[in-house]
Every structure is written in C-alpha cells, then in structure tokens.
Amino acid sequence: MHPKALIPLAAQLLARVLRFEQPADALVSAFFRENRELGSRERHALAETTYAVLRRRLLYQNLAQSGKGPMERRLVLLAWAGEPRALEAGTESEERDWLAKCARIDRSSLPAKLRHNLPDWVAQPLQEQLGETEFEALAESLLQGAPLDLRVNTLNFKRDAVLEELKPQGAGATPYSPWGLRLQGRPSLNQWPQFKSGAIEVQDEGSQLLALLLDAKRGEMVADFCAGAGGKTLALGAAMRNTGRLYAFDVAGHRLEALRPRLARSGLSNVYPIQIAHERDERIKRLSGKLDRVLVDAPCSGMGTLRRNPDLKWRQSPQALADLVQRQQAILASAARLLKPGGRLVYATCSLLQAENEGVAQAFDQAHPGFRRLDAAELLLPQVPRAAELVQDGCLRLWPHRHQTDGFFAAAWEKA
C-alpha cells in the first residue's frame, strides 16, 4: 500500500486508540478485522505507529502543536520520522519542512516530562525510589519495545534441543530462567512446528521466574489463583510433571477459555480451570487448608509491562491504583486460607510501584503473623544461579532496564 493511503489509515486507527476506551491491542486487532485487505507489512506498520505514539505521547503532542492539519495525522508523521522514504512518498513538502524543524530540536533540553513520557503519579514515586539517574535509565527502557520470550515445555522437551532448532531464527537462552528462550522481532509463531507441537509458549522471562519461585512439586495440590490465560499455570503443570492437582482460578471466563487450546498443546492433564465469581467464592472455601502451594499473580496496574502495553500508563489513574491495592490485599488474604501448614504462598504483580508491591506484602505481614516471610534468593538459587541479581530485601524485583524482563515483584511466605 502506498504511504499516501497508509498514513490516513494510521491516523484513523490512532484516533480510536487515543480515546482510551479499550486496551490498545484489542482496538488494533479489531481494526485489522475490519480491514482484511491489509497485508502483513501494512498491519505491522500500523501497529508500530500506534505503539510509537503511545510510548511518546507527551512529547509528540507537544511537538505536534507547531504543525498543521489533523492532530492524529501530525502524530503519525512524528512517529514515522525514522522512515524518510515513506515520508517522502506520503507527505507534502510543507509537512516535511515541519518535521525537519522538529528533528532539530534538542530533546535533552525539553522538560523532563516530555523526555520520560510518564504521568506524574507514576514518575514521582519511581524517581523517589530509584534516584534521578536510574529513573532516567528505567524511563528510557520503557520507551523501547520488548523482546519476545518463550518458555520451553520441559514436560516433553529439552531447552537445549529446542534452542538448537530455533537458532536459525535468532533464538538465544534467557540469562536467568532455565526454561526460557529469547527472540528479537515478532515472528509468526503459530506457524512454527515447535509451537504447534507444544514445545514452546510465549511467556516473559520474569513470569517464568514466578513459577520457579513457587517451585511446585510432583503430586502436590497447587493453585494459580489469578490464572488469566494460563501462562504460569502451564509452567507450573510442567514443573509438577503432570502429576498432582493444579487449579487455575479466574473471574474471567474468556481468559480461561483462552487457556484450553494451550492446555491441549501442552500435553498436561493435571490442570483444572475453574471460573469463580470473586475471591470468596464457595468453590474456594471448600479447598481451605488443603493446598501445598498458591500463586497469586494479582490484578495490577501493569506498569511493569509498558514496553508491551504503553497505553496502560494513560488508561490508569491514582484512584484506580488505590482501588487495585484494596483488591490485591483482599485477594491475597483469601488465597492464604487455602494453604495447609508448611504450604508456600507467593504474591506477585507485573507492576513497578511500591504501593502494589512492598506495601501489600507488608500489610499482609502485619495481618497474618502465622505466615513466615521467605527469602526469594534462597528459593530460586537451586535453579537460577544468578538469583542474587534479582532479589531486593528478600523479594524478587525485576526491572526492564536492569534485567531486560518486564517489571515484576514477588514476595513468598510459608504457613506456620
């Protein structure tokens, strides 16, 4: 498709996304379904343009004030600044002159907010936590795209063997998870024989480390309390060697439905997906005091996933964060009731914010003296030799700029 036709389409898609009424990935997918004539190159260009604007929204909106024409078109052109051939073919000389003036602006001289492109309620606590220099490194990392991490299904396959098969596609071993592979770019995985056979699943290395932290064993009764589409459920099931009983709880039935084809590929038969109404559901109460291990990957702001989901920083709010913290505390308290004495509880989020992480863990400590905090480094060390690099104050703390994973937090306890 000629750039003259693609730019208006990109502006049309961007106008929908910037209303922030739904997640960006859902809106992009819906747009592609409406425009089935688009080829893979056009879809890639439209998606990348949308995410580029979302990542640098504050900067681009500021620069766009000096241009002319519809705002969404100006934002698209700024996102295309690194594509000179496409801009030459798709724009007027006046627009190219304007873009050249924007390119000459010294970005380092702009206000901090336009450089880091984070809302104040996110930026301020992170600056206080990390200090200015490291905060800038984090902010820069969040403006980049994320690599594609895969988990090898160790129930039926060996990582080294799968890695050898995928080296021609640029795969390498993840530095921390013994199950992980890392790719750059966005290949069509669903066409790969390794995907169809169940040898690989898409899963960020940080998410794999949560399953390693829980360390589910053969024959145990285990729950993934907020299972979602089941990435960690599948990892836990493989670690259990398809024995015992693994419950995948979630309030969203459509997420559990997405787990079913993944389960079929995985070869697991010890997983029991169960939709619950809330964390106090009667089906939860029946299991009280019976489980060996429980993972609570709680609903959160998602601020650790901004490389993949940059719209989240504009769709969340301080009030939403406060509501999430209350919900996280309630879910963690309910999940803790499932454990038998000696059982292990892991609370995790894909957030960078202390309110959702250390704050929730500390509140649980105060309210539940019958649980003893465990050191994450000691728990991970048998399978993750570099575990000490991942742990802060006894908790798993993953940062995109330090570890090249999504941002994750996890705390672990043992029931007395």
C-alpha positions in Angstrom: 0.0 0.0 0.0 1.3 3.4 -0.9 2.2 5.7 2.1 -0.3 8.3 0.9 -3.0 5.7 1.6 -1.4 4.2 4.7 -0.9 7.5 6.6 -4.7 8.2 6.8 -5.4 4.7 7.9 -2.8 5.0 10.7 -4.4 8.3 11.7 -7.8 6.6 11.8 -6.6 3.8 14.0 -4.8 6.2 16.3 -7.9 8.3 16.8 -9.7 5.3 18.1 -6.8 4.2 20.4 -6.3 7.7 21.9 -9.8 7.7 23.3 -8.5 5.0 25.7 -11.9 3.3 25.9 -10.4 -0.2 25.4 -6.9 -1.7 25.5 -4.8 -0.7 22.6 -4.1 -4.3 21.5 -7.9 -5.1 21.3 -8.5 -2.0 19.2 -5.7 -2.7 16.8 -6.9 -6.3 16.4 -10.5 -5.1 15.7 -9.2 -2.6 13.2 -7.4 -5.3 11.3 -10.5 -7.4 11.2 -12.4 -4.5 9.7 -9.7 -4.0 7.1 -8.9 -7.6 6.0 -7.3 -6.4 2.8 -4.3 -5.2 4.7 -1.2 -7.3 4.2 1.3 -8.3 7.0 3.6 -5.3 6.2 0.7 -2.8 6.4 -0.5 -4.4 9.7 3.0 -4.2 11.1 3.4 -0.6 10.1 0.0 0.5 11.6 0.6 -1.3 14.9 4.2 0.0 15.3 3.0 3.6 14.5 0.2 3.3 17.1 2.6 2.0 19.8 5.3 4.5 19.0 2.8 7.4 19.6 1.6 5.7 22.8 5.1 5.4 24.1 6.0 9.1 23.4 2.5 10.6 23.6 3.5 13.7 25.7 6.5 14.5 23.5 4.7 14.1 20.2 1.6 16.0 21.3 3.9 18.9 22.4 5.7 18.8 19.0 2.5 18.5 17.1 1.2 21.9 18.3 3.5 23.6 15.8 2.2 21.7 12.8 -0.9 22.0 10.7 -3.6 19.6 9.7 -5.5 17.0 11.8 -3.8 16.2 15.1 -3.8 12.4 14.5 -2.0 12.9 11.1 0.7 15.0 12.8 1.2 12.4 15.4 1.6 9.7 12.8 4.1 11.7 10.9 6.2 12.3 14.0 6.2 8.5 14.6 7.3 8.0 11.0 10.3 10.3 11.4 12.7 7.4 11.1 11.2 6.4 7.7 12.5 9.0 5.2 11.4 7.2 2.1 7.9 6.6 3.3 7.6 10.3 4.4 9.0 11.5 1.1 6.3 9.5 -0.8 3.4 10.1 1.6 3.7 13.8 2.6 3.7 17.3 1.2 6.8 19.5 1.2 5.3 21.7 4.0 4.9 18.7 6.2 8.5 17.6 5.6 9.8 21.0 6.4 7.9 21.0 9.7 9.3 17.5 10.5 12.8 18.7 9.8 12.3 21.6 12.3 11.1 19.1 14.9 14.1 16.9 14.3 16.5 19.9 15.0 15.0 20.4 18.5 17.5 19.3 21.2 15.4 16.7 23.1 17.7 16.9 26.1 16.7 20.5 26.6 13.0 19.7 26.9 11.2 19.4 30.2 11.7 16.1 32.0 8.0 15.1 31.5 8.5 15.3 27.7 11.6 13.1 27.9 10.3 10.3 30.1 6.7 10.4 28.8 5.2 9.1 32.1 2.2 10.6 34.0 3.3 12.4 37.2 1.6 9.9 39.5 3.8 7.1 38.0 7.0 9.1 37.6 7.2 10.7 41.0 7.3 7.5 43.2 9.7 5.8 40.8 12.0 8.8 41.0 11.9 8.8 44.8 12.6 5.0 44.8 15.4 4.9 42.3 17.0 8.3 42.2 17.2 10.5 39.2 19.9 8.7 37.2 18.5 5.2 37.5 15.0 6.6 36.9 16.1 8.0 33.6 17.5 4.7 32.6 14.2 3.0 33.5 12.2 5.6 31.7 14.3 5.2 28.6 13.9 1.4 28.7 10.1 1.7 28.9 10.2 3.7 25.6 11.6 0.7 23.8 9.9 -2.4 22.5 10.3 -5.7 24.4 11.9 -8.8 23.0 9.9 -12.0 22.6 10.5 -14.5 25.3 9.4 -18.1 25.0 9.2 -20.9 27.6 10.2 -24.4 26.6 7.7 -27.0 27.7 10.0 -29.1 29.8 7.4 -31.8 30.4 8.1 -33.2 26.9 11.1 -31.2 25.5 14.6 -30.1 26.4 15.5 -26.5 26.2 18.9 -27.1 24.6 17.3 -29.2 21.9 14.7 -26.6 21.1 17.3 -23.8 21.2 19.3 -25.6 18.6 16.3 -25.8 16.3 15.5 -22.1 16.7 19.0 -20.7 16.5 18.5 -20.0 12.8 15.5 -17.8 13.8 17.9 -15.8 16.1 16.9 -17.5 19.4 19.1 -17.4 22.4 18.8 -18.7 26.0 17.4 -16.3 28.6 20.0 -15.3 31.2 18.0 -16.3 34.3 15.2 -18.8 33.6 16.4 -22.3 32.8 13.3 -22.7 30.7 13.5 -19.6 28.6 14.4 -18.6 25.0 14.6 -15.0 23.7 13.9 -13.7 20.2 14.0 -10.2 18.7 11.2 -9.1 16.5 7.7 -10.6 16.1 7.7 -13.8 14.0 4.5 -15.7 13.2 5.0 -18.3 15.9 1.7 -20.0 15.4 3.1 -21.4 12.1 6.2 -22.9 13.7 6.2 -26.6 14.2 7.7 -26.1 17.7 4.6 -24.0 18.6 2.1 -26.5 17.1 3.7 -29.4 18.9 3.6 -27.6 22.3 7.3 -27.3 22.6 7.2 -23.5 23.2 4.8 -21.0 24.7 5.1 -17.2 24.7 6.0 -16.1 28.3 8.2 -13.3 29.5 11.2 -14.5 31.5 10.0 -12.6 34.5 6.8 -14.6 34.5 8.7 -17.8 34.3 10.7 -16.8 37.4 7.4 -16.5 39.3 6.7 -20.2 38.6 10.2 -21.1 39.6 9.7 -19.2 42.9 6.6 -21.2 43.7 8.6 -24.4 42.9 5.6 -26.7 42.7 6.4 -30.4 43.1 5.2 -33.7 41.9 1.9 -34.9 43.4 1.1 -31.6 45.2 -2.2 -29.7 45.3 -1.5 -26.2 43.8 -3.5 -23.2 42.8 -2.8 -20.4 40.3 -5.2 -18.0 42.0 -5.4 -15.4 39.2 -4.7 -17.7 36.2 -5.7 -15.5 33.3 -4.9 -17.2 30.0 -2.7 -19.6 31.9 0.9 -18.9 31.1 2.1 -19.5 34.6 -0.4 -22.4 35.0 1.3 -24.2 32.1 4.7 -23.6 33.6 3.6 -25.0 37.0 1.9 -28.0 35.4 5.1 -28.9 33.6 7.2 -28.4 36.8 4.8 -30.8 38.6 5.5 -33.4 35.8 1.8 -33.6 35.0 1.0 -35.1 38.5 -1.0 -33.9 41.4 -3.8 -31.4 41.0 -3.4 -27.8 39.7 -6.3 -25.4 39.9 -6.5 -22.4 37.6 -8.9 -19.9 39.1 -10.0 -16.7 37.4 -13.1 -14.5 37.4 -13.0 -14.0 33.7 -14.3 -17.0 31.7 -13.0 -15.8 28.4 -9.5 -15.8 29.8 -9.8 -19.4 30.9 -11.3 -20.3 27.5 -8.0 -19.0 26.0 -6.2 -21.5 28.2 -7.9 -24.5 26.7 -6.1 -24.7 23.4 -2.8 -24.0 25.1 -3.5 -26.9 27.5 -4.2 -29.2 24.6 -0.9 -28.4 23.0 1.0 -28.7 26.3 0.0 -32.3 27.0 -1.0 -31.5 30.6 -3.9 -33.4 32.2 -3.5 -32.2 35.8 -4.9 -28.7 35.3 -8.5 -27.8 36.4 -9.7 -24.4 35.1 -12.4 -23.0 37.3 -14.2 -19.7 36.8 -15.0 -18.1 40.2 -17.3 -15.2 41.0 -14.8 -13.5 43.4 -12.1 -14.4 45.8 -14.6 -15.5 48.4 -16.3 -17.9 46.0 -17.7 -21.1 47.7 -15.5 -23.3 45.5 -12.5 -21.6 47.0 -13.8 -22.1 50.6 -14.1 -25.9 50.0 -10.3 -26.1 49.5 -9.4 -24.1 52.6 -6.4 -25.6 54.4 -5.8 -28.3 51.7 -3.3 -26.8 49.3 0.5 -27.2 49.2 1.3 -24.0 47.2 -0.6 -21.0 46.0 0.5 -18.4 43.4 -1.3 -15.0 43.5 -0.3 -13.0 40.4 -2.7 -10.3 41.3 -4.6 -7.9 39.1 -2.4 -4.7 39.0 -1.7 -1.5 37.1 0.6 -3.3 34.7 3.3 -0.6 35.0 6.0 -3.2 34.5 4.7 -4.1 31.0 4.8 -0.6 29.5 7.2 -1.8 26.8 4.4 -4.1 25.5 1.4 -2.2 26.7 2.2 1.6 26.6 -1.4 2.6 26.7 -1.7 1.4 30.3 0.1 4.5 31.6 -2.6 6.7 30.1 -5.6 4.4 30.9 -4.8 4.0 34.6 -5.1 6.7 37.4 -4.2 7.3 41.0 -7.8 6.4 42.0 -7.6 3.2 40.0 -4.3 2.4 41.8 -5.9 2.9 45.2 -8.8 0.6 44.3 -6.3 -2.0 43.0 -4.4 -2.1 46.3 -7.5 -2.8 48.2 -8.4 -5.6 45.8 -4.9 -7.0 45.9 -5.0 -7.2 49.7 -8.4 -8.9 49.7 -7.3 -11.5 47.1 -4.1 -12.3 48.9 -5.9 -12.8 52.2 -8.4 -15.1 50.6 -5.7 -17.1 48.8 -3.8 -17.6 52.0 -6.7 -19.5 53.5 -6.1 -22.3 51.0 -2.8 -23.3 52.4 -2.1 -26.2 54.7 0.6 -25.8 57.4 4.0 -25.7 55.7 2.5 -24.5 52.5 4.1 -21.8 50.3 2.3 -18.6 49.2 3.7 -16.3 46.5 2.2 -12.9 45.9 3.3 -11.2 42.6 2.5 -8.3 40.3 3.7 -7.0 37.0 3.9 -3.5 38.5 6.9 -1.3 39.4 5.0 0.7 42.0 5.8 0.1 45.7 2.1 0.6 46.7 1.1 -2.6 44.9 4.2 -4.5 45.8 6.1 -3.9 49.1 3.1 -2.1 50.5 0.7 -5.0 50.0 3.3 -7.5 51.3 3.9 -5.5 54.4 0.2 -5.2 55.1 -0.1 -9.0 54.8 2.8 -9.5 57.2 1.1 -7.3 59.8 -2.3 -9.0 59.4 -1.1 -12.6 59.2 1.5 -13.4 61.9 1.1 -17.1 61.1 3.0 -16.7 57.9 6.8 -16.5 57.8 8.4 -14.5 55.0 10.9 -16.5 52.9 14.0 -15.2 51.1 13.4 -15.3 47.3 17.1 -15.7 46.5 17.3 -18.9 48.6 14.2 -20.2 46.9 15.4 -19.5 43.4 19.1 -20.4 43.9 18.9 -24.2 43.1 17.5 -23.4 39.6 18.7 -19.8 39.0 22.4 -19.5 39.7 22.3 -15.7 39.3 19.3 -15.3 41.7 21.0 -12.7 43.9 20.9 -10.2 41.0 17.1 -10.5 41.0 16.3 -10.0 44.7 16.0 -6.9 46.8 15.2 -7.1 50.6 14.3 -10.8 50.2 11.8 -10.1 47.4 12.0 -10.8 43.7 12.4 -7.3 42.0 12.7 -7.3 38.2 13.3 -4.1 36.3 13.3 -3.7 32.5 16.5 -1.6 32.5 18.4 -4.0 34.7 17.2 -7.4 33.8 15.6 -7.0 30.3 12.4 -8.5 31.5 9.1 -7.0 32.2 8.9 -5.3 35.7 7.9 -7.9 38.3 7.6 -8.1 42.1 7.1 -11.2 44.2 7.1 -12.0 47.9 6.9 -15.5 49.3 5.7 -16.9 52.7 5.4 -20.2 54.4 2.4 -21.0 56.6 3.4 -22.0 60.1 
